[in-house]
């Protein structure tokens, strides 16, 4: 097992011309990438080093990210209608340090596209609970160690993960009330796939002069 990242001993402000430098120094090969864009720092952490890295981000005086703002699932299978090489699914964590007035974004890719698994962050930030349930429900990312990984937003018995890019926009089934059975039933979707082209309608002679 790889050694845990060494926690910095004292608070060290980010270098003005490279805010990602302190993270590269602290975490070394636990980081697959560290970049700054639009004034925001993003760390890409290797999945097998994620838990130990997150503990240091929370506890080390140089970072002290006490607050987990959000956890988002992402499907990177395509970007701008083009196929993307590399792992498909990632979890993105947004962290806030109240002590140092700083934010950081952490991204970790699941190594298996067919069964994406990442470690749960509940033991580091208990607020991760429902965020991880949402990412599991919508993207199918499994968070190992989560104590209650159930769907959160979709209906009982829902099949599939609706935020995956290969999930059909209209879904697979529709729900309606059946007056003969006196209950809500599921049935195959009856909406026919079609392309909707916006049409501009103006009054006749709209552009005429005079």
Secondary structure, 3 states (H helix, E strand, C coil): CCCCCCCCCCCCCCECCECCHHHHHHHHHHEEEEEEECCEEEEEECHHHHHHHHHHHHHCCCCCCCEEEEEEEEECCEECCEECCCCCEEEEEEEEECCCCEEEEEEEECCCCCCCEEECCCCCCCCHHHHHHHHHHHHCCEEECCCCCCCCCCCCCCCCCCCCCCCCCCCCEEEEEECCCCEEEEEECCCCCCCCCCCCCCCCCCCCCC
